[in-house]
Amino acid sequence: MQIYSLLYLFLSLISLLFAFNLRTRRTNLPPSPPSLPIIGHLHYLKIPHHQTLHKLSAQYGPVISLWLGSRLVVVVSSLPAVEECFTKNDIVLANRPRLLVGKHISYNYTTMVSSPYGDHWRNLRRIGAIEIFSASRLNKFAGSRKDEVERLLKKLSRNSMYGFSKVEMQSAISERTFNISMRMAAGKRYFGEEVRDLEEARQSRELIKQIVSMGGVSYPGDFIPMMNWIPNGFKRKVWRVAKRMDAFLQGLIDEHRSNKEEERNTVIGHLLSLQEMEPEYYGDEIIKGIVLLILLVNLEFFPSLLDWK
């Protein structure tokens, strides 16, 4: 037991030295408020965060640097500086931080959202622009969109058949939008009438809710590396949800493969046909990452979907 304690202490010291070395090697950084050892400026971040950052910017300038543990963050609150970040220096600032959720949920940072700028990201962007979101591809799903709109109108007409009735439109439109995306991706409906597999629909909705809820959680190990050595229930939860989501997405792909003789106008079906010709560009993990992105995009515009039961 004493040996393990000494080893833990040694590794902790190495981690501290590494963190401090990262800071001392950075030069020409924007102004920064006083920081504390290990946690840096984390103690400044109080809710609401935007007001805290505004106060710091008013005191130290429109461009300031903060150390969130071992991670360097630059806060920009000047319009000219923001324009420079997204024009002249957009490639330099294109990458996203590598967080625990991205490692497990985003297939080790290989999806379009989490992948660093480079050849792989450019390939994903090409797939999205040409094979999924181009006008010609979207037009192929016009029938699904039309069908879902007709279903919604029929439902509303039934509700008002005998007079005026109160309708909650937000959830109705949100569910139809998700159905359109799911039909586009995999040819399935998970809301409303004619849902083929109610249990699969329920499990998929629950998985997406869990993934979104974890995306808004700040995991200490993402900012203070030594925290990763401490057993943590959040890490286990992320790993379990990632495994379940991967199994769900792989099931959709395998189902398409087994029904190959049936022509299916879906994103998965189209990408699997391309996989036969260029397997190096259309692997299963790439397809699963694209389908997951399509499903999660809905929640950016329709957060009420998180109220699923």
Backbone bond lengths (Angstrom), bond angles and torsions (degrees), N, CA, C in turn:
res aa  C-N    CA-C-N  psi(-1)  N-CA   C-N-CA  omega(-1)  CA-C   N-CA-C  phi
1 M - - - 1.455 - - 1.530 111.05 -
2 Q 1.356 116.20 -38.04 1.456 119.50 -179.88 1.519 111.03 -65.93
3 I 1.345 116.79 -35.61 1.465 120.54 179.28 1.521 110.10 -63.45
4 Y 1.344 116.34 -43.22 1.467 119.96 179.54 1.531 111.10 -64.64
5 S 1.330 117.23 -36.32 1.460 120.49 178.67 1.521 111.05 -65.01
6 L 1.352 115.65 -42.72 1.463 119.93 178.12 1.528 111.24 -64.98
7 L 1.346 115.22 -39.95 1.460 119.09 179.62 1.529 110.43 -64.48
8 Y 1.325 116.30 -41.95 1.467 120.61 179.00 1.522 110.49 -62.95
9 L 1.348 117.45 -41.79 1.456 121.60 178.87 1.521 110.88 -64.19
10 F 1.342 116.09 -41.62 1.459 120.89 179.99 1.529 110.80 -62.90
11 L 1.343 115.94 -45.90 1.460 119.49 -179.91 1.530 111.15 -64.99
12 S 1.324 116.10 -35.55 1.468 119.66 178.10 1.520 111.15 -63.42
13 L 1.342 116.36 -43.16 1.460 120.05 178.85 1.517 111.55 -64.26
14 I 1.338 116.28 -40.61 1.464 120.27 178.10 1.530 110.04 -61.82
15 S 1.341 116.24 -42.49 1.457 119.97 179.45 1.524 111.42 -62.68
16 L 1.345 116.15 -41.17 1.460 120.15 178.93 1.524 111.23 -63.50
17 L 1.322 115.83 -45.70 1.455 119.67 179.94 1.515 110.99 -62.31
18 F 1.339 115.81 -39.37 1.456 119.70 179.55 1.527 110.78 -64.49
19 A 1.326 115.41 -42.19 1.467 119.67 179.81 1.525 111.11 -63.40
20 F 1.346 116.66 -44.16 1.463 119.59 179.66 1.519 111.44 -66.93
21 N 1.351 117.61 -35.33 1.458 120.28 178.24 1.518 111.16 -64.36
22 L 1.349 115.95 -37.23 1.462 119.15 177.62 1.519 110.75 -59.47
23 R 1.315 116.06 -38.75 1.454 119.16 -177.73 1.524 111.58 -72.76
24 T 1.332 116.48 -43.23 1.460 119.30 -174.73 1.523 111.96 -69.63
25 R 1.350 116.97 -23.10 1.456 118.46 -179.53 1.524 111.87 -79.48
26 R 1.326 118.22 -17.67 1.462 120.85 179.78 1.523 109.77 -79.72
27 T 1.311 116.21 128.23 1.469 120.69 179.41 1.522 108.97 -124.60
28 N 1.320 114.31 163.40 1.463 121.35 177.55 1.528 112.61 56.76
29 L 1.318 116.28 38.32 1.447 119.97 177.88 1.524 110.34 -82.05
30 P 1.338 118.01 155.01 1.481 120.27 175.44 1.523 110.26 -62.01
31 P 1.320 117.62 165.35 1.471 121.01 179.33 1.527 111.24 -54.34
32 S 1.322 114.59 153.48 1.453 119.65 -175.03 1.524 110.14 -147.81
33 P 1.327 119.17 140.42 1.474 120.49 175.77 1.524 110.02 -72.31
34 P 1.312 118.55 165.04 1.473 121.14 178.14 1.529 110.72 -57.75
35 S 1.319 115.80 142.58 1.462 120.83 -177.44 1.526 110.68 -119.25
36 L 1.322 115.47 165.12 1.458 122.92 177.18 1.516 110.02 -106.55
37 P 1.330 118.16 153.83 1.470 120.28 176.41 1.526 110.84 -58.24
38 I 1.298 116.11 144.95 1.469 125.95 174.69 1.533 111.61 70.63
39 I 1.340 118.70 -59.43 1.462 119.90 -173.71 1.522 112.71 -85.17
40 G 1.324 117.95 -12.62 1.461 120.29 178.27 1.514 112.65 65.10
41 H 1.346 115.59 -117.71 1.466 121.11 -178.57 1.528 112.43 -107.73
42 L 1.310 117.84 15.68 1.464 120.19 -177.77 1.526 111.91 -58.51
43 H 1.343 116.35 -30.55 1.462 118.51 -177.10 1.533 112.57 -70.19
44 Y 1.342 116.84 -13.33 1.464 119.60 177.52 1.532 111.98 -78.15
45 L 1.309 117.10 -23.85 1.461 120.66 -171.19 1.520 111.05 -79.09
46 K 1.294 114.62 97.61 1.460 121.25 177.77 1.533 109.07 -118.21
47 I 1.317 115.03 147.18 1.462 120.71 -179.35 1.527 109.60 -76.15
48 P 1.355 118.11 137.30 1.471 128.08 -2.08 1.524 111.85 -77.94
49 H 1.324 116.74 134.40 1.456 121.59 -172.73 1.519 113.10 -62.35
50 H 1.332 116.99 -37.48 1.466 118.47 -175.57 1.527 111.26 -65.07
51 Q 1.322 117.29 -32.79 1.459 119.37 177.59 1.526 111.08 -71.52
52 T 1.332 116.03 -37.45 1.462 119.82 176.84 1.520 110.81 -62.15
53 L 1.332 116.62 -45.93 1.465 120.17 -179.96 1.522 111.05 -66.33
54 H 1.317 117.06 -34.41 1.473 120.22 177.91 1.535 110.46 -64.10
55 K 1.324 117.14 -42.35 1.461 120.45 179.05 1.529 110.87 -64.51
56 L 1.325 116.85 -41.46 1.469 119.96 178.76 1.528 110.85 -64.91
57 S 1.334 116.65 -40.60 1.467 120.27 179.33 1.519 111.24 -65.83
58 A 1.331 116.44 -37.12 1.464 119.47 178.46 1.522 111.28 -65.09
59 Q 1.324 116.25 -28.53 1.464 120.22 -177.49 1.525 112.84 -89.81
60 Y 1.354 117.09 -37.35 1.473 120.25 -172.94 1.521 114.15 -112.47
61 G 1.311 118.05 -4.46 1.459 119.49 176.74 1.519 112.62 118.20
62 P 1.353 116.60 168.73 1.472 121.05 -176.21 1.526 114.11 -71.68
63 V 1.331 117.57 -16.12 1.462 121.42 176.43 1.526 107.59 -129.26
64 I 1.336 116.40 114.62 1.463 120.35 -178.48 1.519 109.36 -130.24
65 S 1.319 116.06 158.08 1.467 121.30 177.29 1.518 109.54 -113.39
66 L 1.327 114.70 139.04 1.460 121.76 178.41 1.533 109.20 -129.72
67 W 1.323 115.02 141.10 1.464 120.25 173.60 1.524 108.17 -101.34
68 L 1.337 116.22 109.69 1.457 120.88 173.90 1.523 106.94 -93.39
69 G 1.317 115.23 89.23 1.457 119.53 -169.95 1.514 108.80 67.71
70 S 1.341 116.15 -121.60 1.465 120.56 179.14 1.522 112.75 -94.20
71 R 1.333 117.65 2.44 1.460 121.17 -177.73 1.525 110.87 -99.23
72 L 1.312 114.93 131.89 1.459 121.06 177.04 1.525 109.77 -88.18
73 V 1.320 116.09 128.60 1.463 122.15 177.79 1.522 108.40 -125.02
74 V 1.318 116.85 132.73 1.461 121.90 176.46 1.527 108.30 -108.62
75 V 1.320 115.98 122.45 1.461 122.18 -179.16 1.524 108.63 -98.61
76 V 1.321 116.45 122.09 1.465 122.18 -177.53 1.523 108.38 -115.26
77 S 1.317 117.60 121.61 1.461 121.54 -179.55 1.518 112.04 -128.80
78 S 1.318 116.38 22.65 1.461 122.15 177.98 1.525 108.42 -115.82
79 L 1.319 116.91 129.66 1.465 120.93 -178.18 1.527 112.34 -57.38
80 P 1.344 120.51 -47.24 1.466 119.15 178.22 1.530 112.29 -60.12
81 A 1.337 117.03 -38.77 1.463 119.65 179.48 1.526 111.03 -67.90
82 V 1.324 116.50 -39.12 1.472 120.15 177.58 1.522 110.33 -62.59
83 E 1.328 116.55 -43.86 1.472 120.03 178.87 1.520 110.71 -61.48
84 E 1.328 116.98 -38.41 1.467 120.21 178.40 1.523 110.79 -66.87
85 C 1.331 117.06 -36.71 1.468 120.86 -179.87 1.523 111.39 -65.03
86 F 1.341 116.59 -37.10 1.457 120.05 -174.37 1.527 113.36 -97.64
87 T 1.348 117.56 5.49 1.462 120.06 176.72 1.524 110.49 -122.60
88 K 1.328 116.08 -75.50 1.458 119.53 -177.00 1.529 113.01 -66.47
89 N 1.333 116.72 -37.40 1.470 120.72 -174.43 1.528 112.80 -112.08
90 D 1.331 117.14 25.04 1.460 118.87 -175.49 1.526 112.47 -64.61
91 I 1.325 118.49 -36.51 1.463 120.84 -179.84 1.527 110.61 -69.65
92 V 1.326 116.24 -38.93 1.470 119.76 179.50 1.521 110.89 -62.09
93 L 1.332 116.59 -34.22 1.464 121.69 -176.62 1.523 112.46 -102.67
94 A 1.331 117.39 18.74 1.463 120.41 -173.87 1.524 113.08 -76.90
95 N 1.324 118.33 -26.81 1.458 120.41 -173.83 1.521 112.69 -78.92
96 R 1.322 115.42 150.87 1.458 121.55 176.78 1.525 108.77 -104.43
97 P 1.335 117.04 154.94 1.472 118.85 179.68 1.524 111.29 -65.50
98 R 1.321 115.18 149.39 1.469 120.32 179.70 1.521 108.86 -88.50
99 L 1.321 115.90 103.77 1.443 122.34 -177.93 1.528 110.04 -107.95
100 L 1.315 115.50 164.42 1.467 121.04 -176.81 1.526 111.72 -57.47
101 V 1.324 117.13 -45.09 1.467 120.39 -178.38 1.523 110.71 -61.76
102 G 1.325 117.28 -41.36 1.453 120.42 178.95 1.516 113.03 -63.56
103 K 1.319 116.83 -34.44 1.466 120.58 179.58 1.513 111.22 -63.91
104 H 1.321 117.97 -45.78 1.461 121.01 -173.91 1.525 112.84 -90.23
105 I 1.321 117.51 -43.84 1.461 120.69 -176.99 1.522 111.39 -77.35
106 S 1.333 116.86 -36.72 1.471 121.28 -174.16 1.517 112.64 -98.83
107 Y 1.333 116.62 29.94 1.461 121.41 173.86 1.532 112.29 52.15
108 N 1.323 113.62 55.66 1.464 121.72 177.19 1.533 111.39 58.17
109 Y 1.332 115.08 47.11 1.473 123.15 175.24 1.525 112.50 62.49
110 T 1.334 117.68 41.80 1.465 120.42 -178.85 1.523 112.97 -115.24
111 T 1.339 118.85 3.77 1.460 119.95 177.99 1.524 109.96 -85.08
112 M 1.324 115.98 171.18 1.457 120.36 -176.39 1.525 112.39 -61.09
113 V 1.329 117.21 -34.85 1.457 121.04 -178.07 1.516 112.16 -77.60
114 S 1.332 117.87 -37.57 1.463 120.90 -172.03 1.525 114.36 -100.51
115 S 1.317 118.21 -13.88 1.462 120.83 -175.88 1.523 111.41 -69.29
116 P 1.339 118.50 137.82 1.465 120.39 175.80 1.522 110.92 -68.84
117 Y 1.322 115.34 155.91 1.461 120.20 -179.41 1.524 109.75 -62.58
118 G 1.320 116.33 130.97 1.461 121.17 -179.10 1.517 110.21 165.62
119 D 1.325 116.85 -163.20 1.469 121.42 -176.30 1.526 111.65 -61.84
120 H 1.336 116.50 -42.80 1.461 119.17 -178.32 1.534 110.63 -64.10
121 W 1.324 117.18 -44.24 1.463 120.25 179.57 1.527 110.53 -63.92
122 R 1.325 116.95 -40.67 1.472 119.72 179.29 1.522 110.81 -64.15
123 N 1.340 117.18 -35.68 1.463 119.65 176.62 1.522 110.88 -65.65
124 L 1.338 117.28 -41.60 1.460 120.79 177.95 1.529 111.01 -63.79
125 R 1.325 116.35 -39.85 1.458 119.51 178.75 1.530 110.31 -65.16
126 R 1.326 116.69 -39.09 1.470 120.37 177.74 1.527 110.53 -62.29
127 I 1.323 116.59 -43.91 1.465 120.55 179.25 1.532 109.97 -60.87
128 G 1.336 115.66 -45.61 1.455 118.88 -179.43 1.511 112.98 -63.79
129 A 1.336 116.38 -43.78 1.468 120.67 -175.38 1.523 112.67 -71.77
130 I 1.319 117.30 -34.52 1.467 120.71 -173.51 1.523 112.60 -101.54
131 E 1.331 116.53 -46.15 1.459 120.41 -170.26 1.525 114.42 -92.47
132 I 1.327 118.18 -13.46 1.468 119.19 -175.39 1.522 112.14 -124.81
133 F 1.333 117.15 -53.49 1.462 120.62 -170.84 1.529 113.89 -104.17
134 S 1.312 117.88 10.33 1.468 119.16 176.17 1.534 108.91 -71.56
135 A 1.331 116.12 158.91 1.468 120.42 -178.24 1.529 111.41 -59.62
136 S 1.333 116.91 -40.19 1.471 119.95 -178.26 1.527 111.75 -65.31
137 R 1.365 116.60 -39.53 1.455 119.00 179.27 1.523 111.12 -70.93
138 L 1.332 117.59 -42.69 1.457 120.35 -179.44 1.522 111.59 -64.40
139 N 1.331 117.20 -32.34 1.456 120.27 178.42 1.524 112.06 -64.66
140 K 1.328 116.68 -26.53 1.460 120.16 178.75 1.526 112.11 -68.69
141 F 1.339 116.75 -19.38 1.466 120.40 179.46 1.533 111.70 -100.87
142 A 1.321 117.07 13.03 1.466 120.57 -178.66 1.527 110.93 -60.96
143 G 1.334 116.95 -35.61 1.456 120.28 -179.99 1.523 112.55 -62.17
144 S 1.339 116.82 -40.11 1.459 120.71 178.57 1.520 110.88 -65.98
145 R 1.325 116.63 -41.85 1.468 120.32 179.24 1.526 110.40 -63.49
146 K 1.324 116.49 -44.49 1.455 120.73 179.81 1.524 110.73 -62.46
147 D 1.317 116.97 -42.76 1.462 121.05 -179.30 1.531 111.37 -62.39
148 E 1.342 117.43 -42.90 1.457 120.33 -179.02 1.529 111.55 -67.21
149 V 1.330 117.26 -37.13 1.464 120.48 176.96 1.527 110.06 -65.24
150 E 1.319 117.10 -41.97 1.465 120.50 178.44 1.522 111.24 -63.15
151 R 1.331 116.84 -39.96 1.466 120.40 177.97 1.528 110.63 -61.65
152 L 1.326 116.03 -41.49 1.461 119.62 179.45 1.524 111.24 -64.79
153 L 1.334 116.95 -44.24 1.467 120.61 -179.76 1.528 110.91 -64.00
154 K 1.327 117.17 -39.35 1.462 119.88 178.17 1.518 111.29 -64.86
155 K 1.323 115.81 -39.25 1.470 119.35 178.80 1.525 110.76 -64.44
156 L 1.332 116.11 -43.06 1.462 119.62 179.24 1.527 111.38 -65.36
157 S 1.319 116.53 -37.75 1.471 119.39 -179.80 1.524 111.06 -68.36
158 R 1.334 117.39 -35.75 1.468 119.71 177.25 1.521 110.74 -65.91
159 N 1.333 116.74 -39.13 1.466 120.14 -178.93 1.525 111.99 -66.03
160 S 1.338 116.61 -29.33 1.470 119.43 -176.71 1.528 112.05 -107.23
161 M 1.328 116.21 21.07 1.461 120.01 -175.90 1.525 112.04 -62.09
162 Y 1.327 116.13 -35.45 1.463 119.79 -174.92 1.537 112.13 -109.44
163 G 1.301 116.81 22.84 1.452 120.38 178.31 1.516 111.39 135.46
164 F 1.309 115.27 -176.51 1.451 119.70 -179.59 1.537 109.99 -67.40
165 S 1.324 115.53 143.93 1.470 120.07 177.62 1.518 109.61 -144.05
166 K 1.305 115.61 151.85 1.458 121.70 -179.36 1.527 109.52 -83.13
167 V 1.327 116.48 132.74 1.468 121.86 -177.06 1.520 109.24 -128.73
168 E 1.318 116.50 134.61 1.471 121.74 176.21 1.531 107.16 -92.54
169 M 1.328 116.41 98.90 1.463 121.21 -170.69 1.521 113.45 -76.38
170 Q 1.325 117.24 -31.00 1.459 119.11 -174.53 1.523 111.68 -59.07
171 S 1.324 117.07 -49.86 1.463 119.77 -179.35 1.521 110.76 -67.63
172 A 1.340 117.16 -36.95 1.467 119.93 -179.59 1.523 111.18 -62.64
173 I 1.337 116.51 -45.68 1.464 120.26 179.89 1.524 110.66 -69.07
174 S 1.333 117.27 -38.57 1.464 120.89 179.80 1.522 110.97 -61.71
175 E 1.329 116.36 -45.25 1.460 120.29 -178.67 1.522 111.12 -66.06
176 R 1.327 116.80 -39.14 1.472 119.10 178.12 1.521 110.51 -65.28
177 T 1.321 116.24 -39.19 1.469 119.61 179.10 1.518 110.51 -63.13
178 F 1.333 116.64 -42.70 1.464 119.13 178.62 1.531 110.72 -65.08
179 N 1.324 117.16 -39.66 1.459 120.00 177.30 1.526 111.32 -60.80
180 I 1.333 116.52 -41.45 1.463 120.01 179.04 1.525 110.08 -61.05
181 S 1.345 116.19 -45.91 1.466 119.74 -179.95 1.522 111.39 -63.98
182 M 1.332 116.43 -40.93 1.461 119.47 -178.66 1.518 111.51 -69.52
183 R 1.318 116.84 -37.55 1.462 119.66 176.01 1.526 110.73 -67.00
184 M 1.327 116.68 -38.23 1.451 120.30 176.64 1.524 110.89 -63.61
185 A 1.337 116.59 -41.71 1.459 120.26 -176.03 1.518 112.68 -77.73
186 A 1.346 116.71 -46.06 1.468 119.27 -170.82 1.517 114.45 -133.80
187 G 1.337 118.23 -0.20 1.454 119.57 178.13 1.516 114.24 76.60
188 K 1.348 117.74 27.53 1.456 121.06 -177.09 1.522 111.01 -129.39
189 R 1.350 114.54 156.34 1.452 121.55 174.90 1.525 107.92 -115.60
190 Y 1.339 116.03 136.80 1.457 119.97 -178.73 1.526 112.65 -119.45
191 F 1.354 117.08 4.79 1.451 121.05 177.59 1.522 109.63 -135.18
192 G 1.324 115.37 151.59 1.450 120.27 172.53 1.506 113.75 79.85
193 E 1.334 115.10 -156.62 1.451 121.32 -176.87 1.524 111.28 -77.95
194 E 1.313 115.48 160.15 1.465 123.23 176.70 1.526 113.17 60.75
195 V 1.312 116.65 36.33 1.463 120.48 170.66 1.520 107.32 -83.00
196 R 1.306 117.12 118.19 1.466 120.65 -171.92 1.517 113.12 -68.47
197 D 1.310 116.97 -44.09 1.467 120.73 -176.44 1.520 108.25 -124.16
198 L 1.330 116.15 98.18 1.457 120.77 -176.20 1.525 111.93 -64.88
199 E 1.341 117.45 -38.05 1.455 120.18 -178.86 1.525 111.14 -68.83
200 E 1.326 117.30 -40.71 1.466 120.19 176.53 1.520 110.78 -62.70
201 A 1.334 116.63 -40.72 1.469 120.43 178.70 1.522 110.26 -62.96
202 R 1.331 116.63 -44.03 1.465 120.19 -179.30 1.523 110.89 -63.24
203 Q 1.328 117.30 -45.08 1.461 120.67 -178.75 1.527 111.51 -65.17
204 S 1.320 117.64 -39.82 1.472 120.23 -179.64 1.518 110.47 -64.94
205 R 1.335 117.39 -42.00 1.453 120.38 179.47 1.529 110.80 -64.41
206 E 1.326 116.46 -40.81 1.463 120.61 179.56 1.526 111.08 -65.69
207 L 1.324 117.51 -39.66 1.467 121.04 178.53 1.523 111.31 -62.61
208 I 1.322 116.79 -44.76 1.458 120.38 -178.80 1.521 110.27 -65.21
209 K 1.329 117.50 -39.17 1.462 120.63 176.72 1.526 110.70 -59.76
210 Q 1.333 116.62 -43.75 1.466 120.12 -178.84 1.524 111.17 -64.95
211 I 1.323 117.01 -41.62 1.463 120.36 -179.53 1.525 110.59 -62.97
212 V 1.323 116.62 -44.38 1.468 120.12 179.87 1.522 110.48 -64.46
213 S 1.329 117.07 -41.36 1.469 119.71 -179.24 1.524 111.33 -64.56
214 M 1.342 117.76 -34.45 1.463 120.51 178.68 1.520 111.61 -74.30
215 G 1.333 116.66 -28.02 1.455 119.43 179.71 1.509 113.20 -65.55
216 G 1.328 117.68 -22.73 1.457 120.53 179.80 1.508 113.73 -96.52
217 V 1.335 117.44 9.17 1.466 121.76 -178.45 1.522 109.61 -97.78
218 S 1.315 116.68 134.65 1.466 121.10 175.45 1.525 108.56 -91.45
219 Y 1.319 116.27 110.27 1.455 121.08 -179.86 1.527 108.96 -88.75
220 P 1.336 119.30 123.73 1.474 121.33 -175.53 1.524 113.49 -55.68
221 G 1.339 117.22 -35.52 1.458 119.79 -178.67 1.515 113.87 -64.48
222 D 1.338 117.75 -19.26 1.460 120.68 177.03 1.524 111.84 -70.79
223 F 1.335 116.76 -19.59 1.457 121.29 -176.37 1.532 112.91 -116.77
224 I 1.331 116.86 -28.45 1.461 121.51 178.64 1.525 107.22 -123.60
225 P 1.337 118.96 97.05 1.466 122.17 -171.26 1.520 114.43 -53.19
226 M 1.329 118.58 -35.35 1.460 119.23 -176.81 1.528 112.04 -63.85
227 M 1.342 117.59 -19.70 1.455 120.48 178.29 1.524 112.00 -68.07
228 N 1.340 116.95 -19.87 1.463 120.17 178.55 1.523 112.13 -68.23
229 W 1.323 117.78 -18.58 1.463 120.22 179.81 1.519 112.30 -82.63
230 I 1.310 116.39 -10.23 1.459 120.49 -178.65 1.524 108.69 -93.17
231 P 1.339 118.92 127.86 1.469 121.02 178.27 1.524 110.62 -54.26
232 N 1.328 115.20 133.92 1.462 119.24 -173.44 1.526 109.89 -142.69
233 G 1.330 116.61 131.31 1.454 120.90 -179.50 1.509 113.48 -66.97
234 F 1.350 117.38 -28.21 1.456 120.13 -179.35 1.523 111.10 -65.88
235 K 1.315 117.33 -39.77 1.465 120.68 178.83 1.524 110.54 -62.07
236 R 1.322 116.48 -43.36 1.467 119.96 179.36 1.527 110.91 -64.80
237 K 1.340 116.31 -38.64 1.459 119.82 179.08 1.522 111.30 -64.26
238 V 1.327 116.79 -43.89 1.469 120.67 178.94 1.525 110.10 -60.71
239 W 1.312 116.45 -43.57 1.469 120.50 -178.85 1.523 110.78 -63.57
240 R 1.334 117.76 -42.86 1.462 120.80 -178.94 1.523 111.37 -66.57
241 V 1.331 116.75 -44.21 1.462 119.84 179.97 1.530 110.57 -64.95
242 A 1.320 117.26 -38.98 1.467 121.09 178.36 1.525 110.93 -62.08
243 K 1.326 117.05 -41.60 1.466 120.54 179.10 1.525 110.85 -65.15
244 R 1.329 116.59 -40.85 1.466 120.13 179.81 1.530 111.33 -67.18
245 M 1.333 116.32 -42.89 1.460 119.43 179.31 1.528 111.03 -65.44
246 D 1.316 116.92 -39.87 1.460 119.99 178.02 1.529 110.35 -62.26
247 A 1.340 116.91 -41.79 1.465 120.05 178.93 1.530 110.70 -64.30
248 F 1.339 116.84 -39.08 1.465 120.50 178.67 1.526 111.16 -63.78
249 L 1.336 117.00 -47.69 1.465 120.55 -179.13 1.526 111.56 -66.87
250 Q 1.341 116.27 -39.69 1.462 119.56 178.31 1.525 110.26 -64.72
251 G 1.339 116.72 -34.30 1.458 120.00 176.90 1.518 112.05 -62.43
252 L 1.338 116.96 -39.11 1.459 120.53 177.25 1.529 110.71 -63.42
253 I 1.326 116.35 -41.12 1.470 120.29 179.31 1.515 110.79 -66.91
254 D 1.336 116.93 -45.35 1.471 120.45 -179.81 1.519 111.29 -63.53
255 E 1.329 116.54 -35.59 1.467 119.89 177.60 1.521 110.96 -63.96
256 H 1.321 116.41 -39.74 1.471 119.49 176.88 1.528 110.81 -65.50
257 R 1.322 116.71 -39.41 1.470 119.65 179.42 1.525 111.17 -63.94
258 S 1.325 116.25 -41.45 1.464 119.39 -177.93 1.514 112.30 -70.43
259 N 1.345 117.28 -23.65 1.465 121.88 178.72 1.520 111.04 -104.07
260 K 1.328 115.22 34.87 1.465 119.54 -173.73 1.520 112.09 -60.93
261 E 1.338 116.73 -30.96 1.468 118.08 -178.13 1.530 111.48 -69.88
262 E 1.349 117.71 -18.20 1.453 120.40 178.34 1.537 109.32 -92.73
263 E 1.326 116.62 127.28 1.467 120.20 178.53 1.520 109.18 -72.62
264 R 1.340 117.30 120.52 1.448 121.54 -178.11 1.525 108.59 -123.53
265 N 1.309 115.97 117.53 1.456 120.70 -178.49 1.522 108.67 -84.87
266 T 1.324 116.17 79.67 1.458 122.21 -179.09 1.523 109.39 -136.20
267 V 1.344 115.16 163.71 1.460 120.07 176.31 1.525 110.03 -62.38
268 I 1.328 116.64 -44.22 1.469 119.49 -179.71 1.513 110.61 -61.46
269 G 1.335 116.90 -45.66 1.461 119.67 -179.68 1.518 111.95 -61.67
270 H 1.332 116.57 -42.17 1.466 120.16 -179.85 1.529 111.18 -65.53
271 L 1.338 116.94 -43.99 1.465 119.53 -178.90 1.523 111.59 -69.03
272 L 1.329 117.54 -31.64 1.470 119.52 176.49 1.524 111.06 -67.79
273 S 1.327 117.12 -34.85 1.472 119.36 176.08 1.522 110.68 -66.36
274 L 1.340 116.88 -36.75 1.461 120.30 175.99 1.528 110.90 -71.16
275 Q 1.332 116.42 -30.82 1.464 120.52 179.13 1.525 111.50 -61.53
276 E 1.313 117.08 -34.29 1.466 120.46 179.38 1.519 111.68 -64.46
277 M 1.332 116.37 -32.09 1.466 119.88 -179.02 1.522 112.32 -89.18
278 E 1.358 117.34 -37.47 1.461 121.80 -178.33 1.526 110.18 -133.78
279 P 1.327 117.72 73.11 1.471 120.36 -175.53 1.523 113.63 -61.64
280 E 1.335 117.30 -25.96 1.460 119.51 -178.32 1.524 112.46 -71.81
281 Y 1.322 117.99 -21.21 1.462 121.92 -179.41 1.525 113.32 -101.89
282 Y 1.327 117.10 -14.34 1.462 120.23 -174.79 1.531 110.85 -131.37
283 G 1.330 116.13 52.43 1.452 120.10 177.61 1.524 111.35 -68.13
284 D 1.326 115.92 165.59 1.464 120.26 -178.39 1.524 112.28 -60.00
285 E 1.335 116.87 -38.97 1.467 119.00 -179.40 1.528 111.58 -65.21
286 I 1.326 116.86 -36.20 1.465 119.72 177.09 1.521 110.15 -64.91
287 I 1.341 116.55 -43.13 1.467 120.19 179.53 1.520 110.45 -64.24
288 K 1.333 117.34 -43.34 1.470 120.34 179.52 1.523 111.04 -63.30
289 G 1.324 117.32 -39.61 1.457 120.41 178.44 1.515 112.23 -64.28
290 I 1.329 117.26 -37.82 1.468 121.21 179.33 1.523 110.60 -68.74
291 V 1.328 117.30 -43.78 1.463 120.65 179.32 1.526 110.25 -63.32
292 L 1.334 117.33 -42.16 1.462 120.68 178.13 1.528 110.90 -61.04
293 L 1.327 116.90 -40.99 1.465 120.52 178.46 1.524 110.90 -62.37
294 I 1.329 117.59 -42.05 1.462 121.21 179.53 1.519 110.74 -60.20
295 L 1.337 116.39 -40.43 1.461 120.04 -178.41 1.529 111.28 -71.82
296 L 1.323 116.84 -39.94 1.461 119.66 -176.22 1.519 113.12 -74.86
297 V 1.333 117.25 -25.96 1.461 120.25 -179.96 1.529 110.83 -59.22
298 N 1.336 116.91 -33.78 1.463 119.87 179.54 1.516 111.85 -57.54
299 L 1.331 115.85 -36.92 1.454 119.45 -175.43 1.517 112.27 -73.40
300 E 1.333 117.56 -18.96 1.457 120.17 174.79 1.526 110.79 -68.25
301 F 1.332 115.52 -35.76 1.465 120.00 -176.80 1.529 112.65 -98.23
302 F 1.351 116.20 -23.76 1.459 119.95 -178.40 1.524 109.69 -129.89
303 P 1.329 118.15 72.99 1.471 120.56 -178.58 1.519 113.15 -62.82
304 S 1.334 118.05 -16.74 1.458 119.78 178.59 1.516 112.19 -64.42
305 L 1.337 117.40 -17.32 1.454 120.30 176.75 1.520 112.00 -61.58
306 L 1.330 117.07 -20.12 1.461 119.70 178.66 1.519 112.01 -71.97
307 D 1.323 117.45 -6.40 1.459 121.28 177.50 1.511 112.38 -87.65
308 W 1.359 116.18 11.91 1.464 119.88 178.52 1.516 111.10 -54.55
309 K 1.308 115.11 145.70 1.459 121.84 174.89 1.521 109.85 -106.31
